[in-house]
Protein backbone atom coordinates (compact mmCIF):
# COMPACT_ATOMS: atom_id res chain seq x y z
CA UNK A 1 0.00 0.00 0.00
CA UNK A 2 1.38 3.41 -1.00
CA UNK A 3 1.90 6.34 1.30
CA UNK A 4 0.13 9.71 0.96
CA UNK A 5 -2.86 8.69 3.09
CA UNK A 6 -3.81 12.24 4.13
CA UNK A 7 -3.85 13.32 0.50
CA UNK A 8 -5.94 10.33 -0.53
CA UNK A 9 -8.43 11.16 2.21
CA UNK A 10 -8.68 14.71 0.90
CA UNK A 11 -9.31 13.40 -2.63
CA UNK A 12 -12.18 11.16 -1.48
CA UNK A 13 -13.90 13.82 0.59
CA UNK A 14 -16.31 15.08 -2.10
CA UNK A 15 -17.52 11.59 -3.05
CA UNK A 16 -17.70 10.29 0.53
CA UNK A 17 -20.89 9.72 2.50
CA UNK A 18 -21.71 12.04 5.44
CA UNK A 19 -20.47 9.43 7.92
CA UNK A 20 -17.23 8.96 5.96
CA UNK A 21 -16.72 12.74 5.83
CA UNK A 22 -16.77 12.78 9.63
CA UNK A 23 -14.03 10.14 9.67
CA UNK A 24 -11.98 11.96 7.03
CA UNK A 25 -12.28 15.26 8.89
CA UNK A 26 -11.20 13.74 12.20
CA UNK A 27 -8.27 11.76 10.80
CA UNK A 28 -7.06 14.80 8.83
CA UNK A 29 -7.31 17.12 11.84
CA UNK A 30 -6.03 14.69 14.51
CA UNK A 31 -3.72 12.14 12.82
CA UNK A 32 -1.51 11.71 15.90
CA UNK A 33 -4.53 10.89 18.08
CA UNK A 34 -5.90 8.37 15.57
CA UNK A 35 -2.67 6.37 15.80
CA UNK A 36 -3.53 5.61 19.44
CA UNK A 37 -7.27 5.05 19.03
CA UNK A 38 -8.93 1.67 18.71
CA UNK A 39 -11.47 1.19 15.94
CA UNK A 40 -14.24 1.62 18.52
CA UNK A 41 -12.55 4.75 19.85
CA UNK A 42 -12.44 6.32 16.38
CA UNK A 43 -16.07 5.32 15.82
CA UNK A 44 -17.09 7.06 19.08
CA UNK A 45 -15.38 10.37 18.31
CA UNK A 46 -16.72 10.43 14.73
CA UNK A 47 -20.30 9.42 15.68
CA UNK A 48 -19.94 6.32 13.54
CA UNK A 49 -19.73 2.57 14.16
CA UNK A 50 -16.79 0.14 14.10
CA UNK A 51 -18.29 -1.66 11.11
CA UNK A 52 -18.53 1.63 9.19
CA UNK A 53 -14.89 2.39 9.98
CA UNK A 54 -13.82 -1.04 8.73
CA UNK A 55 -15.83 -0.67 5.52
CA UNK A 56 -14.22 2.72 4.94
CA UNK A 57 -10.75 1.23 5.44
CA UNK A 58 -11.50 -1.42 2.82
CA UNK A 59 -12.71 1.24 0.36
CA UNK A 60 -9.34 2.92 0.78
CA UNK A 61 -7.64 -0.35 -0.13
CA UNK A 62 -6.60 -1.47 3.36
CA UNK A 63 -7.13 -4.96 4.75
CA UNK A 64 -8.36 -3.41 8.01
CA UNK A 65 -8.03 -0.60 10.53
CA UNK A 66 -4.60 -1.69 11.79
CA UNK A 67 -3.15 -1.39 8.30
CA UNK A 68 -4.54 2.14 7.98
CA UNK A 69 -2.91 3.03 11.30
CA UNK A 70 0.44 1.61 10.15
CA UNK A 71 0.39 3.76 7.02
CA UNK A 72 -0.59 6.79 9.07
CA UNK A 73 2.35 6.18 11.44
CA UNK A 74 4.74 5.91 8.46
CA UNK A 75 3.42 9.13 6.94
CA UNK A 76 3.68 11.05 10.22
CA UNK A 77 7.27 9.85 10.58
CA UNK A 78 8.07 11.21 7.12
CA UNK A 79 6.42 14.53 7.86
CA UNK A 80 8.15 14.89 11.20
CA UNK A 81 6.91 17.26 13.86
CA UNK A 82 6.84 20.37 11.66
CA UNK A 83 3.51 21.99 10.94
CA UNK A 84 2.48 21.19 7.40
CA UNK A 85 0.29 23.72 5.59
CA UNK A 86 0.13 21.73 2.35
CA UNK A 87 -3.48 20.73 2.97
CA UNK A 88 -4.62 24.23 3.93
CA UNK A 89 -6.70 26.31 1.53
CA UNK A 90 -5.78 29.85 0.55
CA UNK A 91 -7.55 32.39 2.73
CA UNK A 92 -8.50 35.98 1.87
CA UNK A 93 -6.61 37.02 5.01
CA UNK A 94 -3.34 35.37 3.95
CA UNK A 95 -0.36 37.58 3.26
CA UNK A 96 1.47 37.15 -0.05
CA UNK A 97 4.34 35.55 1.86
CA UNK A 98 2.01 32.97 3.42
CA UNK A 99 0.32 32.29 0.06
CA UNK A 100 3.71 31.60 -1.52
CA UNK A 101 4.58 29.31 1.38
CA UNK A 102 1.33 27.37 1.04
CA UNK A 103 1.71 26.96 -2.72
CA UNK A 104 5.34 25.86 -2.38
CA UNK A 105 4.62 23.33 0.37
CA UNK A 106 1.58 22.02 -1.46
CA UNK A 107 3.63 21.42 -4.62
CA UNK A 108 6.53 19.82 -2.76
CA UNK A 109 4.23 17.62 -0.70
CA UNK A 110 2.33 16.54 -3.80
CA UNK A 111 5.46 15.63 -5.74
CA UNK A 112 6.78 13.61 -2.79
CA UNK A 113 3.47 11.81 -2.34
CA UNK A 114 3.22 11.07 -6.07
CA UNK A 115 6.72 9.58 -6.05
CA UNK A 116 5.69 7.31 -3.16
CA UNK A 117 2.41 6.26 -4.77
CA UNK A 118 3.84 5.44 -8.20
CA UNK A 119 3.86 1.74 -8.95
CA UNK A 120 7.37 1.17 -10.34
CA UNK A 121 6.37 -2.06 -12.04
CA UNK A 122 3.54 -0.29 -13.88
CA UNK A 123 5.86 2.59 -14.79
CA UNK A 124 8.42 0.17 -16.24
CA UNK A 125 5.71 -1.62 -18.21
CA UNK A 126 4.40 1.70 -19.59
CA UNK A 127 7.90 2.70 -20.68
CA UNK A 128 8.28 -0.65 -22.47
CA UNK A 129 4.95 -0.14 -24.22
CA UNK A 130 6.05 3.33 -25.24
CA UNK A 131 9.22 1.89 -26.75
CA UNK A 132 7.28 -0.71 -28.75
CA UNK A 133 4.53 1.62 -29.93
CA UNK A 134 4.34 2.58 -33.60
CA UNK A 135 2.89 5.96 -32.61
CA UNK A 136 1.68 7.60 -29.39
CA UNK A 137 -1.57 9.58 -29.21
CA UNK A 138 -2.05 11.98 -26.30
CA UNK A 139 -5.45 13.09 -25.00
CA UNK A 140 -6.13 15.90 -22.54
CA UNK A 141 -8.32 18.96 -22.02
CA UNK A 142 -7.53 22.23 -20.24
CA UNK A 143 -4.59 22.11 -17.82
CA UNK A 144 -4.13 18.38 -18.50
CA UNK A 145 -3.60 19.22 -22.18
CA UNK A 146 -0.71 21.48 -21.14
CA UNK A 147 0.89 18.50 -19.39
CA UNK A 148 0.31 16.39 -22.50
CA UNK A 149 2.13 19.06 -24.54
CA UNK A 150 5.13 18.72 -22.23
CA UNK A 151 5.33 14.98 -22.97
CA UNK A 152 4.80 15.58 -26.70
CA UNK A 153 7.76 17.98 -26.78
CA UNK A 154 9.94 15.46 -24.96
CA UNK A 155 9.00 12.63 -27.32
CA UNK A 156 9.71 14.86 -30.31
CA UNK A 157 13.26 15.33 -29.02
CA UNK A 158 13.88 11.58 -29.21
CA UNK A 159 12.13 11.20 -32.58
CA UNK A 160 9.18 9.21 -31.22
CA UNK A 161 6.10 9.66 -33.39
CA UNK A 162 3.54 11.43 -31.26
CA UNK A 163 0.17 13.09 -31.99
CA UNK A 164 -1.49 15.79 -29.87
CA UNK A 165 -4.11 18.30 -30.98
CA UNK A 166 -5.46 21.32 -29.14
CA UNK A 167 -8.95 20.92 -30.56
CA UNK A 168 -10.92 18.14 -28.89
CA UNK A 169 -12.63 17.07 -32.12
CA UNK A 170 -9.18 16.59 -33.67
CA UNK A 171 -8.17 14.47 -30.67
CA UNK A 172 -11.28 12.34 -31.20
CA UNK A 173 -10.51 11.97 -34.93
CA UNK A 174 -6.98 10.94 -34.00
CA UNK A 175 -8.40 8.29 -31.66
CA UNK A 176 -10.75 7.04 -34.41
CA UNK A 177 -7.79 6.67 -36.78
CA UNK A 178 -5.53 4.68 -34.44
CA UNK A 179 -3.86 1.58 -35.87
CA UNK A 180 -2.55 -1.68 -34.53
CA UNK A 181 0.67 -1.03 -32.64
CA UNK A 182 -0.35 2.45 -31.49
CA UNK A 183 -0.82 3.42 -27.85
CA UNK A 184 -2.66 6.25 -26.10
CA UNK A 185 -1.87 8.24 -22.98
CA UNK A 186 -4.88 10.00 -21.46
CA UNK A 187 -4.49 12.87 -19.00
CA UNK A 188 -7.23 13.88 -16.54
CA UNK A 189 -6.68 14.58 -12.86
CA UNK A 190 -10.34 13.98 -12.00
CA UNK A 191 -10.63 11.02 -14.38
CA UNK A 192 -14.09 12.33 -15.22
CA UNK A 193 -13.46 14.59 -18.24
CA UNK A 194 -15.94 13.32 -20.80
CA UNK A 195 -13.91 14.32 -23.86
CA UNK A 196 -10.94 12.32 -22.59
CA UNK A 197 -13.19 9.36 -21.78
CA UNK A 198 -14.59 9.45 -25.33
CA UNK A 199 -11.09 9.40 -26.83
CA UNK A 200 -10.10 6.56 -24.50
CA UNK A 201 -13.12 4.51 -25.56
CA UNK A 202 -12.24 5.03 -29.24
CA UNK A 203 -8.62 3.96 -28.65
CA UNK A 204 -9.79 0.80 -26.93
CA UNK A 205 -12.27 0.10 -29.74
CA UNK A 206 -9.19 -0.19 -31.96
CA UNK A 207 -7.56 -2.57 -29.45
CA UNK A 208 -4.87 -0.01 -28.58
CA UNK A 209 -3.53 0.09 -25.00
CA UNK A 210 -4.35 3.18 -22.95
CA UNK A 211 -2.27 4.56 -20.09
CA UNK A 212 -4.13 6.93 -17.77
CA UNK A 213 -2.43 9.72 -15.82
CA UNK A 214 -5.07 10.46 -13.21
CA UNK A 215 -5.71 10.74 -9.47
CA UNK A 216 -4.26 7.95 -7.45
CA UNK A 217 -7.28 6.39 -5.74
CA UNK A 218 -8.17 4.39 -8.85
CA UNK A 219 -11.94 4.89 -8.51
CA UNK A 220 -12.49 7.28 -11.42
CA UNK A 221 -14.06 6.28 -14.72
CA UNK A 222 -10.79 6.84 -16.60
CA UNK A 223 -8.83 4.66 -14.15
CA UNK A 224 -11.28 1.79 -14.56
CA UNK A 225 -11.19 2.06 -18.36
CA UNK A 226 -7.41 2.25 -18.79
CA UNK A 227 -5.07 -0.69 -19.25
CA UNK A 228 -2.55 0.91 -16.88
CA UNK A 229 -2.72 3.80 -14.42
CA UNK A 230 0.08 6.16 -13.43
CA UNK A 231 -1.47 7.73 -10.36
CA UNK A 232 -0.94 11.30 -9.21
CA UNK A 233 -1.50 12.58 -5.70
CA UNK A 234 -2.80 16.08 -5.07
CA UNK A 235 -4.50 18.00 -2.28
CA UNK A 236 -6.87 19.83 -4.62
CA UNK A 237 -10.64 19.27 -4.53
CA UNK A 238 -12.31 18.30 -7.80
CA UNK A 239 -14.06 21.69 -7.84
CA UNK A 240 -11.15 24.11 -7.88
CA UNK A 241 -10.23 27.51 -9.30
CA UNK A 242 -7.29 26.14 -11.28
CA UNK A 243 -5.00 23.13 -11.51
CA UNK A 244 -1.99 23.81 -9.31
CA UNK A 245 -0.61 20.89 -7.29
CA UNK A 246 -2.31 18.39 -9.60
CA UNK A 247 -0.48 19.87 -12.59
CA UNK A 248 2.86 19.56 -10.79
CA UNK A 249 2.06 15.93 -9.94
CA UNK A 250 1.19 15.13 -13.55
CA UNK A 251 4.40 16.78 -14.77
CA UNK A 252 6.38 14.68 -12.31
CA UNK A 253 4.78 11.52 -13.73
CA UNK A 254 5.56 12.68 -17.28
CA UNK A 255 9.21 13.24 -16.36
CA UNK A 256 9.44 9.82 -14.73
CA UNK A 257 7.83 8.08 -17.72
CA UNK A 258 10.06 9.90 -20.21
CA UNK A 259 13.22 9.16 -18.22
CA UNK A 260 12.27 5.47 -17.91
CA UNK A 261 11.62 5.34 -21.66
CA UNK A 262 14.97 6.95 -22.51
CA UNK A 263 16.74 4.52 -20.17
CA UNK A 264 15.06 1.58 -21.92
CA UNK A 265 16.25 2.80 -25.35
CA UNK A 266 19.36 4.58 -24.12
CA UNK A 267 21.80 4.36 -27.04
CA UNK A 268 19.30 5.40 -29.72
CA UNK A 269 17.62 8.05 -27.59
CA UNK A 270 20.83 9.74 -26.42
CA UNK A 271 22.17 9.73 -29.99
CA UNK A 272 19.02 11.46 -31.24
CA UNK A 273 19.05 13.96 -28.36
CA UNK A 274 22.63 14.96 -29.20
CA UNK A 275 21.79 15.11 -32.89
CA UNK A 276 18.77 17.35 -32.25
CA UNK A 277 20.54 19.70 -29.85
CA UNK A 278 20.10 23.30 -30.98
CA UNK A 279 23.10 25.37 -29.94
CA UNK A 280 22.30 28.82 -28.68
CA UNK A 281 24.68 31.62 -29.57
CA UNK A 282 24.87 35.18 -28.40
CA UNK A 283 24.35 37.73 -31.13
C-alpha positions as CSV (number, residue, x, y, z in Angstrom):
1,X,0.0,0.0,0.0
2,X,1.4,3.4,-1.0
3,X,1.9,6.3,1.3
4,X,0.1,9.7,1.0
5,X,-2.9,8.7,3.1
6,X,-3.8,12.2,4.1
7,X,-3.8,13.3,0.5
8,X,-5.9,10.3,-0.5
9,X,-8.4,11.2,2.2
10,X,-8.7,14.7,0.9
11,X,-9.3,13.4,-2.6
12,X,-12.2,11.2,-1.5
13,X,-13.9,13.8,0.6
14,X,-16.3,15.1,-2.1
15,X,-17.5,11.6,-3.1
16,X,-17.7,10.3,0.5
17,X,-20.9,9.7,2.5
18,X,-21.7,12.0,5.4
19,X,-20.5,9.4,7.9
20,X,-17.2,9.0,6.0
21,X,-16.7,12.7,5.8
22,X,-16.8,12.8,9.6
23,X,-14.0,10.1,9.7
24,X,-12.0,12.0,7.0
25,X,-12.3,15.3,8.9
26,X,-11.2,13.7,12.2
27,X,-8.3,11.8,10.8
28,X,-7.1,14.8,8.8
29,X,-7.3,17.1,11.8
30,X,-6.0,14.7,14.5
31,X,-3.7,12.1,12.8
32,X,-1.5,11.7,15.9
33,X,-4.5,10.9,18.1
34,X,-5.9,8.4,15.6
35,X,-2.7,6.4,15.8
36,X,-3.5,5.6,19.4
37,X,-7.3,5.1,19.0
38,X,-8.9,1.7,18.7
39,X,-11.5,1.2,15.9
40,X,-14.2,1.6,18.5
41,X,-12.5,4.7,19.9
42,X,-12.4,6.3,16.4
43,X,-16.1,5.3,15.8
44,X,-17.1,7.1,19.1
45,X,-15.4,10.4,18.3
46,X,-16.7,10.4,14.7
47,X,-20.3,9.4,15.7
48,X,-19.9,6.3,13.5
49,X,-19.7,2.6,14.2
50,X,-16.8,0.1,14.1
51,X,-18.3,-1.7,11.1
52,X,-18.5,1.6,9.2
53,X,-14.9,2.4,10.0
54,X,-13.8,-1.0,8.7
55,X,-15.8,-0.7,5.5
56,X,-14.2,2.7,4.9
57,X,-10.7,1.2,5.4
58,X,-11.5,-1.4,2.8
59,X,-12.7,1.2,0.4
60,X,-9.3,2.9,0.8
61,X,-7.6,-0.3,-0.1
62,X,-6.6,-1.5,3.4
63,X,-7.1,-5.0,4.7
64,X,-8.4,-3.4,8.0
65,X,-8.0,-0.6,10.5
66,X,-4.6,-1.7,11.8
67,X,-3.1,-1.4,8.3
68,X,-4.5,2.1,8.0
69,X,-2.9,3.0,11.3
70,X,0.4,1.6,10.1
71,X,0.4,3.8,7.0
72,X,-0.6,6.8,9.1
73,X,2.3,6.2,11.4
74,X,4.7,5.9,8.5
75,X,3.4,9.1,6.9
76,X,3.7,11.1,10.2
77,X,7.3,9.9,10.6
78,X,8.1,11.2,7.1
79,X,6.4,14.5,7.9
80,X,8.2,14.9,11.2
81,X,6.9,17.3,13.9
82,X,6.8,20.4,11.7
83,X,3.5,22.0,10.9
84,X,2.5,21.2,7.4
85,X,0.3,23.7,5.6
86,X,0.1,21.7,2.3
87,X,-3.5,20.7,3.0
88,X,-4.6,24.2,3.9
89,X,-6.7,26.3,1.5
90,X,-5.8,29.8,0.6
91,X,-7.6,32.4,2.7
92,X,-8.5,36.0,1.9
93,X,-6.6,37.0,5.0
94,X,-3.3,35.4,4.0
95,X,-0.4,37.6,3.3
96,X,1.5,37.2,-0.1
97,X,4.3,35.5,1.9
98,X,2.0,33.0,3.4
99,X,0.3,32.3,0.1
100,X,3.7,31.6,-1.5
101,X,4.6,29.3,1.4
102,X,1.3,27.4,1.0
103,X,1.7,27.0,-2.7
104,X,5.3,25.9,-2.4
105,X,4.6,23.3,0.4
106,X,1.6,22.0,-1.5
107,X,3.6,21.4,-4.6
108,X,6.5,19.8,-2.8
109,X,4.2,17.6,-0.7
110,X,2.3,16.5,-3.8
111,X,5.5,15.6,-5.7
112,X,6.8,13.6,-2.8
113,X,3.5,11.8,-2.3
114,X,3.2,11.1,-6.1
115,X,6.7,9.6,-6.0
116,X,5.7,7.3,-3.2
117,X,2.4,6.3,-4.8
118,X,3.8,5.4,-8.2
119,X,3.9,1.7,-8.9
120,X,7.4,1.2,-10.3
121,X,6.4,-2.1,-12.0
122,X,3.5,-0.3,-13.9
123,X,5.9,2.6,-14.8
124,X,8.4,0.2,-16.2
125,X,5.7,-1.6,-18.2
126,X,4.4,1.7,-19.6
127,X,7.9,2.7,-20.7
128,X,8.3,-0.6,-22.5
129,X,4.9,-0.1,-24.2
130,X,6.1,3.3,-25.2
131,X,9.2,1.9,-26.8
132,X,7.3,-0.7,-28.7
133,X,4.5,1.6,-29.9
134,X,4.3,2.6,-33.6
135,X,2.9,6.0,-32.6
136,X,1.7,7.6,-29.4
137,X,-1.6,9.6,-29.2
138,X,-2.0,12.0,-26.3
139,X,-5.4,13.1,-25.0
140,X,-6.1,15.9,-22.5
141,X,-8.3,19.0,-22.0
142,X,-7.5,22.2,-20.2
143,X,-4.6,22.1,-17.8
144,X,-4.1,18.4,-18.5
145,X,-3.6,19.2,-22.2
146,X,-0.7,21.5,-21.1
147,X,0.9,18.5,-19.4
148,X,0.3,16.4,-22.5
149,X,2.1,19.1,-24.5
150,X,5.1,18.7,-22.2
151,X,5.3,15.0,-23.0
152,X,4.8,15.6,-26.7
153,X,7.8,18.0,-26.8
154,X,9.9,15.5,-25.0
155,X,9.0,12.6,-27.3
156,X,9.7,14.9,-30.3
157,X,13.3,15.3,-29.0
158,X,13.9,11.6,-29.2
159,X,12.1,11.2,-32.6
160,X,9.2,9.2,-31.2
161,X,6.1,9.7,-33.4
162,X,3.5,11.4,-31.3
163,X,0.2,13.1,-32.0
164,X,-1.5,15.8,-29.9
165,X,-4.1,18.3,-31.0
166,X,-5.5,21.3,-29.1
167,X,-8.9,20.9,-30.6
168,X,-10.9,18.1,-28.9
169,X,-12.6,17.1,-32.1
170,X,-9.2,16.6,-33.7
171,X,-8.2,14.5,-30.7
172,X,-11.3,12.3,-31.2
173,X,-10.5,12.0,-34.9
174,X,-7.0,10.9,-34.0
175,X,-8.4,8.3,-31.7
176,X,-10.7,7.0,-34.4
177,X,-7.8,6.7,-36.8
178,X,-5.5,4.7,-34.4
179,X,-3.9,1.6,-35.9
180,X,-2.5,-1.7,-34.5
181,X,0.7,-1.0,-32.6
182,X,-0.3,2.5,-31.5
183,X,-0.8,3.4,-27.9
184,X,-2.7,6.3,-26.1
185,X,-1.9,8.2,-23.0
186,X,-4.9,10.0,-21.5
187,X,-4.5,12.9,-19.0
188,X,-7.2,13.9,-16.5
189,X,-6.7,14.6,-12.9
190,X,-10.3,14.0,-12.0
191,X,-10.6,11.0,-14.4
192,X,-14.1,12.3,-15.2
193,X,-13.5,14.6,-18.2
194,X,-15.9,13.3,-20.8
195,X,-13.9,14.3,-23.9
196,X,-10.9,12.3,-22.6
197,X,-13.2,9.4,-21.8
198,X,-14.6,9.4,-25.3
199,X,-11.1,9.4,-26.8
200,X,-10.1,6.6,-24.5
201,X,-13.1,4.5,-25.6
202,X,-12.2,5.0,-29.2
203,X,-8.6,4.0,-28.7
204,X,-9.8,0.8,-26.9
205,X,-12.3,0.1,-29.7
206,X,-9.2,-0.2,-32.0
207,X,-7.6,-2.6,-29.4
208,X,-4.9,0.0,-28.6
209,X,-3.5,0.1,-25.0
210,X,-4.4,3.2,-23.0
211,X,-2.3,4.6,-20.1
212,X,-4.1,6.9,-17.8
213,X,-2.4,9.7,-15.8
214,X,-5.1,10.5,-13.2
215,X,-5.7,10.7,-9.5
216,X,-4.3,7.9,-7.4
217,X,-7.3,6.4,-5.7
218,X,-8.2,4.4,-8.8
219,X,-11.9,4.9,-8.5
220,X,-12.5,7.3,-11.4
221,X,-14.1,6.3,-14.7
222,X,-10.8,6.8,-16.6
223,X,-8.8,4.7,-14.1
224,X,-11.3,1.8,-14.6
225,X,-11.2,2.1,-18.4
226,X,-7.4,2.3,-18.8
227,X,-5.1,-0.7,-19.3
228,X,-2.5,0.9,-16.9
229,X,-2.7,3.8,-14.4
230,X,0.1,6.2,-13.4
231,X,-1.5,7.7,-10.4
232,X,-0.9,11.3,-9.2
233,X,-1.5,12.6,-5.7
234,X,-2.8,16.1,-5.1
235,X,-4.5,18.0,-2.3
236,X,-6.9,19.8,-4.6
237,X,-10.6,19.3,-4.5
238,X,-12.3,18.3,-7.8
239,X,-14.1,21.7,-7.8
240,X,-11.1,24.1,-7.9
241,X,-10.2,27.5,-9.3
242,X,-7.3,26.1,-11.3
243,X,-5.0,23.1,-11.5
244,X,-2.0,23.8,-9.3
245,X,-0.6,20.9,-7.3
246,X,-2.3,18.4,-9.6
247,X,-0.5,19.9,-12.6
248,X,2.9,19.6,-10.8
249,X,2.1,15.9,-9.9
250,X,1.2,15.1,-13.5
251,X,4.4,16.8,-14.8
252,X,6.4,14.7,-12.3
253,X,4.8,11.5,-13.7
254,X,5.6,12.7,-17.3
255,X,9.2,13.2,-16.4
256,X,9.4,9.8,-14.7
257,X,7.8,8.1,-17.7
258,X,10.1,9.9,-20.2
259,X,13.2,9.2,-18.2
260,X,12.3,5.5,-17.9
261,X,11.6,5.3,-21.7
262,X,15.0,6.9,-22.5
263,X,16.7,4.5,-20.2
264,X,15.1,1.6,-21.9
265,X,16.2,2.8,-25.3
266,X,19.4,4.6,-24.1
267,X,21.8,4.4,-27.0
268,X,19.3,5.4,-29.7
269,X,17.6,8.1,-27.6
270,X,20.8,9.7,-26.4
271,X,22.2,9.7,-30.0
272,X,19.0,11.5,-31.2
273,X,19.0,14.0,-28.4
274,X,22.6,15.0,-29.2
275,X,21.8,15.1,-32.9
276,X,18.8,17.4,-32.3
277,X,20.5,19.7,-29.8
278,X,20.1,23.3,-31.0
279,X,23.1,25.4,-29.9
280,X,22.3,28.8,-28.7
281,X,24.7,31.6,-29.6
282,X,24.9,35.2,-28.4
283,X,24.4,37.7,-31.1
